[in-house]
Amino acid sequence: MKKLKRWLYAIAILIFSTLLVAFAYDMEQGTPIALSSTQAGRQEMLMWVAEVLGFKGSIVVGVLATGFGLYYAISQHFR
């Protein structure tokens, strides 16, 4: 069960990173982003991070976070 949990965390990090880059891209293009009806607080925090980092910074953070998440999941899987 612990191995599965690590992989689920890695997938969650991948989804977070994808959303971060997508929000940064949309903000850079000037596309209006409607708030979610159920997760507005989390969405606003993610949009703030995307705004602060910009598009290129969001890509760097997304790649690093996903890489470290996958590295951790893989290294712990084979222990």
C-alpha positions, 0 to 999 in steps of 0.5 A, a space after each residue: 500500500 505504501 508503494 501505491 501511495 508514493 505513485 499516487 503522490 507522483 501523479 498528483 504532483 504531475 497534475 499540479 505541475 500541468 495546471 501550474 503551467 497551463 494557468 501561467 500560459 493562459 495568464 501570459 496570453 491574457 485569457 480570462 480564467 473562471 474560478 471553480 465553484 468547488 476549489 476556488 481557494 486552491 485555484 486562486 493560490 495556484 494562479 497566484 504562484 503562476 503569476 509570480 513565476 511566469 510561464 518559463 518559471 512555471 515550466 521550470 518548477 513543474 519539470 523539477 517537481 515532477 522529476 523529483 516526484 517520479 525519482 522518489 517514487 521509483 527509488 522507493 519502489 525498488 527498495 
